[in-house]
Amino acid sequence: MSEELEQFPPRPGGMVDTARKAAGNAVDAVDAPVDVEVQDQGYAAIRVVPQASDTFAARSVNVPVGGTVLLLPEDRNRKRATILVATTSATIVLSQSSGNADNGKGFVLPTGVPLPVEGKGMLYVNNPGAAVVQVSVLSELYAPGI
């Protein structure tokens, strides 16, 4: 097959000749060393790997019968919070708004089931039961400014 190509050489300046020259130049350009100057832009540090939290905040809240309490306020420094119903044989309703919590619309959490929450928004708790319920929260926080 290569003999057939040699019998009919490409016309100088034609499509075949131009394509072969461009391919040869591309190979030469890839093999040539490239001098790249790296400039320091001075960007702020960005977290790129998971890091342990810097501090903890623990608290317990007594939720009255039929009452709604703000359990987790909005906190941009919160990494994670773990919620646990400490009162035996009780359930609570968790919701992002107090109106939904009052109406019993939300996530029902029974006693003894730890619930990890990784959001930074606020969370309300409602007690639909007939007795006061104690709810414990352990929040893992990043130190402000880090």
Secondary structure, DSSP 8 states (H G I E B T S, - for coil): -HHHHHHS---TTSHHHHHHHHHHHHHHHHHS----------------S----SEEEEEEEEE-TT-EEEEE---TTEEEEEEEE-STT-EEEEESSHHHHHTT-SEEEETT--EEE---S-EEEE--SSS-EEEEEEEEE--TT-
